[in-house]
Amino acid sequence: MDLVKWNLWVDYHRTDGDGFTHTNVRNAEPGVELKQGAHVVVGNEEADPAVAEIMAVKPTGVVLVRVLPGPAEDHLHLVRRTDAKTH
């Protein structure tokens, strides 16, 4: 089984009162398109990847995402094929 590789680094503990997780455009893998309404695979070196919906991309570079419950594999159909990398 291939492992799903995240393409946007997040710290799952950086959430706001609305439940959105905060990250930054600098934390995206090269070529990943970050736009409101898109879905990306998120994660970090110490946690399992998940799929998240991009809620906002601020002019300051802050990206707000809503992490979907469950493993990334359950939601990969929401991510564009070119963005969901496996290794």
Number of C-alpha atoms within 10 A of each C-alpha: 5 7 12 20 19 24 23 25 19 24 15 15 8 11 15 10 6 7 12 20 21 18 22 16 17 12 15 19 13 9 9 14 15 18 14 15 12 16 26 29 27 27 23 16 10 7 11 14 24 23 29 26 22 20 18 19 17 12 7 8 13 15 25 22 26 18 23 14 11 11 13 25 13 12 17 18 12 15 17 14 9 8 19 20 14 10 7
